[in-house]
Amino acid sequence: MESKTQADLHSDDLAVDRFATAMKAKLAKSRQKGRGGWDDKTQCSGEHLANLLVEHLAKGNEGTFEDVANFAMMLHQRGESTDILAKKIDDNDRYVQELEHDYEQLNLWLLGILAEHESTGNATNTINEVRQYYTNMGNANGKK
């Protein structure tokens, strides 16, 4: 069997080797911080690793590529199903949709309060005056 020299390797292979070196360095740094246990399913669930991968996608800081690759490697090496990652992404999408819905509801509620407040002729009041007005209204209605 003949051994390939660096000059004989394809650029893809060289890139993978460089990236693997960066991944190893990131893992070593994490171990120094006391992190570990990904390979023990009793210590770390696949769902947890999938969650970490998805969370790190949005970080965008130094080392994000290595973190994402390392979490993908961990899931791969544990033999986790790719469904676990798809489910985590779907869960996060649903959570974002719920937050957007709640934001829309809050916005409508605030618009209603502002419209009601303007109808009382107090549209020039400060936010603290508006807050006091509605606190007084609540107290007058038996709410504390």
C-alpha positions in Angstrom: 0.0 0.0 0.0 1.5 3.3 -1.0 1.3 6.3 1.2 0.1 9.6 -0.2 2.1 12.8 0.3 0.5 16.2 1.1 0.9 17.1 -2.6 -1.1 13.9 -3.6 -4.1 14.7 -1.4 -7.2 16.3 -2.8 -8.0 19.8 -1.5 -11.2 18.3 0.2 -9.0 15.9 2.2 -6.7 18.7 3.2 -9.6 20.9 4.3 -11.1 18.1 6.4 -7.8 17.5 8.0 -7.4 21.2 8.9 -11.0 21.3 10.2 -10.5 18.2 12.2 -7.5 19.8 13.9 -9.6 22.9 14.7 -12.4 20.6 16.1 -9.9 18.7 18.3 -8.5 22.0 19.6 -12.1 23.2 20.5 -12.8 19.9 22.2 -9.6 20.1 24.3 -10.5 23.6 25.3 -14.0 22.4 26.4 -12.4 19.5 28.4 -10.2 22.1 30.2 -13.5 23.8 31.3 -14.7 20.5 32.7 -17.1 19.6 29.9 -17.4 16.0 28.8 -19.6 12.9 29.0 -21.2 13.2 25.5 -20.3 9.6 24.8 -22.1 8.3 27.8 -25.8 8.1 27.1 -26.6 7.9 30.9 -24.9 11.3 31.4 -26.0 13.1 28.2 -29.1 12.5 26.1 -29.2 12.8 22.3 -31.9 15.4 22.7 -29.5 17.5 24.8 -26.8 17.3 22.1 -29.3 18.1 19.4 -30.5 21.1 21.4 -26.9 22.3 21.8 -26.2 22.0 18.1 -29.3 24.0 17.2 -28.6 26.6 19.8 -25.0 27.0 18.6 -26.2 27.6 15.0 -27.5 31.0 16.0 -24.5 32.1 18.1 -22.2 33.3 15.4 -19.2 33.8 17.6 -15.6 32.6 17.3 -15.6 28.8 17.3 -19.2 28.3 16.2 -18.3 26.2 13.2 -16.2 23.9 15.4 -18.9 23.7 18.0 -21.6 22.8 15.5 -19.3 20.2 13.8 -18.4 18.7 17.2 -22.0 18.3 18.2 -22.8 16.7 14.8 -19.8 14.4 15.3 -21.1 13.4 18.8 -24.6 12.6 17.5 -23.1 10.7 14.6 -20.7 8.7 16.7 -23.4 7.8 19.2 -25.5 6.5 16.3 -28.4 8.9 17.0 -31.1 9.2 14.4 -31.2 12.3 12.2 -34.8 12.5 13.3 -33.6 13.8 16.7 -32.2 16.9 15.0 -35.2 17.4 12.8 -37.5 17.2 15.8 -35.4 19.7 17.8 -35.5 22.2 14.8 -39.3 21.7 14.5 -39.7 22.3 18.3 -37.7 25.5 18.0 -39.7 26.6 15.0 -42.9 26.0 16.9 -41.6 27.9 19.9 -40.7 30.9 17.7 -44.1 30.8 16.2 -45.7 30.9 19.7 -43.5 33.8 20.6 -44.5 35.7 17.5 -48.2 35.0 18.2 -47.8 36.2 21.8 -46.0 39.3 20.6 -48.9 40.0 18.2 -51.4 39.6 20.9 -49.5 41.8 23.3 -49.2 44.4 20.5 -53.0 44.3 19.9 -53.7 44.6 23.6 -51.4 47.6 23.9 -53.0 49.3 20.9 -56.4 48.8 22.6 -55.1 50.4 25.8 -53.7 53.3 23.9 -56.9 53.8 21.9 -59.0 53.6 25.0 -56.6 56.0 26.8 -56.7 58.5 23.9 -60.5 58.4 24.0 -60.4 59.8 27.6 -58.5 62.9 26.4 -55.3 61.9 28.2 -53.2 61.1 25.1 -50.4 63.4 26.2 -49.8 61.7 29.5 -46.4 60.0 30.2 -46.1 56.3 30.5 -46.0 56.5 34.3 -49.2 58.6 34.2 -50.9 56.0 32.0 -49.7 53.2 34.3 -51.1 55.1 37.3 -54.4 55.7 35.5 -54.8 51.9 34.8 -53.7 51.0 38.3 -56.4 53.3 39.7 -58.9 51.8 37.3 -58.0 48.3 38.5 -58.2 49.4 42.1 -61.6 51.0 41.5 -62.8 47.7 40.0 -61.7 45.7 43.1 -58.4 44.5 41.6 -55.1 44.9 43.3 
